[in-house]
Amino acid sequence: MAFIKRAIAVLYGLFCYLAGVTSLLLIILFANNHFTILGIDALNSLAIDSWNSRPSEYPLIVNITLLAIFALQHSVMARKRFKRVVTKLIPERLERSTYVLATSITLLMIVQYWQPMPEVIWKIEEPISRTLINLIYYVGWIISLFATHMINHYHLMGLEQSMTTWEDAGTKKFVTPMFYKFVRHPIQSGILIALLATPDMTIGRAVFAAGMSLYIFIGLWFEERDLIDEFGDTYKDYKSRVSALFPLKF
């Protein structure tokens, strides 16, 4: 029985991890209309300025609702009070995997049900400039991805916890490797860069960028409180020396 439970936990963690990676790749391609570069016609509709679901009379309300669902899920499930409730229902080592799975579902909902708002705010035609901006877009995501690996990517995505029987599988150590020596939240810094870097800014893309950016700032406010509660004066000292998102302090 113990072996079966162990196997189920490992398979569940692996499934949630793959779901998380897949949904992240989808949202990266979705947000900058880059499904077309894959050359698969069936995927062309999975872009922020393309129709993938039934048109709504109130696209802005639909899109804000989708962003709000993501923000609430991503923030509420990260709070300690919610975790205490969840871990009464599932093993503690599967809590993070469940969080990743729920995040994946909300991201997939955005890709599936987003309502295009194709009115153009700016469109850069010059090829070199377009290429440069698209490069910056992917550099932002790469910064974010590298930042996750600097603090244990597999723990952040729940995979490590699901594959261990350690009693302290869910504990965290306070470390400040590489990017974290210059900004406190390089994962979010990379995402903000990507949100702003597009050669084709439509109203829909601007709503997506604004909504996600707003969530980042609100979410970080709650996360900072949790980090201070968890690490105390160690984090307060770190916060006093290092800026949150951009390396303005030296």
N, C-alpha and C positions, 0 to 999 in steps of 0.2 A: 504493500500500500504506500509506503514512504517513497519507494522508487517511482510509482505512478504519479504521485503528487509532485515529485521533483521534475519528472518529465513534462508534466502539464505546465508547470511554472516556466520551465525553459522554453517550451514551444510558444507559450503565451507571450513571454518577453520578446522572443524573436519575431513573432508576428507583429507585435506592437511597434517594435523597432523598424521593421520593414515598412509598415504603414506610415510611420513618421517620416522616414526618408523619402518614400514615394510622394507623400502629400507635399513635402517641402519642395521637391523637384517640380511638381506640378504647379505650385504657386509661383515659383521663380519664373517658369516659362509663361505662365498665365499673365503675370503682372506686366510683362513688357511685350506682349503679343508675339512671343517667340516660338510658339508651337509650329509655325510655318517653316522654321528652319529644319525641322525634323523630316519634312517632305512626306508626311502622312496625312492625306486629305481628311481622313476621318477625325483627326485631332484638331483641325484648323479652327473649329468652333470653340475650342477650349482656350479662349483668349479674352482678355478683359474688354476688348472692343468688338467682340463677336457675340452673336446670339447662340446660347446653348440651352435655353429653356424658353418657356412661353413668355412673351413680352407682357410687362405689367404697365398699367396706366400710371403708376407711381414708382418709377425706377429708383428715385433717390431714397424713398422710404424703404424699399426692399433692400437696397445696398447698405443703408445705415443699420437696418435690422441685422443683416448678416454680420457686419462688423461688430455690432453690439453683442451678438451671440458669441463670437470668437473672443471678444474682450472679457466677457463675463466668465466664460468657461476657463479661459487661460489664467485669469486672476483668482477667481473664487477657489478653483481646485488647487491652487498653489499655496493657499493659506493653511496655517497649522490647524485651525479649528476644523476645517473641512477634512484635512488628512486624518485627524483623530477619529472622525466619524467613519470614513472610508475604511480605515484599517481595522475597524470592528467587523467589517463585512468580508474583507479579503486580506490575505497575508500582507504584512508590511512591505515585504520585498517586491510585491507586485503593484504597489501604489503608484510608483513613478511610471511604470509601463502603462497603467490605466490612464494616467494623465496624458501621456504621449498619444495613446489611442484616441482619447476624446478630442485632443487638439487636431489630430489628423482628420477626424470626422468633420469638425467645424471648418477646416481649410478646404476640404472636399466640397462642402456645402457652398462655400464662396465661389469656387471654380464652376460648380454646376449651375447655381442659381443667380449669379451676378447679372445685373441688368446693364447692358452697354449704355453709356451716355457719350456718344461719339463726337460731340461738338468739340472742335479743336481749340485748345488754348495756345499751344505752339507746336510747330512741326518743322524740324530741321532737315532740309533736303540735301545739303552738301555732304557727299559720301564720307570724307575723312572725319568730319565732325560727328556724323552719325556713328561711325565705327568707334570713335574715341568715347562718346557718351555711353554706348552699349558696353564698351570695355569697362568703364567705371562702374556700370551697373553690376557686372559680374564680379568685379574686384570687391565691391561692397559685400556681396554674398560670400565670397571667399574669405574675407576678413572675419565675417561672422562664423563661418564653419571652422576656420583655424582656431578661433577663440574658444569654441566648444572643446576642441581637442586639447587645448592648453590646460583645461580644468577637468579633464576626464570626460570625453564625449560619450562614452558608453554608459557611464554612471548617470550623466545628464539625461540620456535617452532611456534609462531604466533597464538596459540590457544586462549590465553588470550585476545589478541587484537580483534579477530573476535567475541568474545562473550561479548564485552563491548561497551557501547555507550559513554564512557568517551572521552572527547576531547583530553586528554593527554595520550591516550592508547598507543601511540608509543614512549613516552618519556622513558628515562633510568636514573636510579640513580647510582651514583658511589659508589659501595660497595666492600669490600674485605673480604668476609667471609671465614673461614676455609682454604681450599687449597690456596685461593688467597692471604693469608698472607705470603705464602712461594714462590709462583711463580705467574707471571702475567697471564699466559695462561695455566692453568691446563687441560683444555679440550684437547688442542693440545699435552700437555705432555703425557697424557694417550694414545693418538693415536700413537705417536711416539714409545712408549714402545711396543704397540701391533704390529706395523709394523715390528719391529726388532725381536720380539719373535716368532720364528717358528722352530720346529725340522726338517722341510723339506724345505730347501731353494732352490728353482729352479731359473732359470734365469727369468722366468715370474714373480715369486713372488718378486724377487729382483728388477725388473723393476717397479712393482707396488709400492713397498716400497720406492724406490728412487724417483719416480715421485710424490707420495703423500707427502713425506718428503720435497721435493723441493718446492712444492706448499705451504706447511705449513709455511716455512721460508719466502717465497715471500709474501704470504697472510698476515702474521703477520706484515711485514714491512708497508704495506698499512693500516692495522688495527690500528697500533700504531699511525700513522699520524692522522687518523680519531679520535682516542681517545684523542690525545693531542688537536686537534681542538675543540672537544666537551667539554672536562673537563679542559683544560688549565693547569695552574700550579699545580692543584690537581693531575693530572695524571703524570706530569713531576716529581713531588716529589715522587710519588709512584714508578715510573720507576727507579729513582735513588737509591731507597732502596731495591727493590725486583727484582730478576732475572727473565728472560722471561720464561724459560721452566723447569729448574732444580734448586733446592734450593741451590745455591752455595753461596748466600749472607746470612749472619745471623745477 
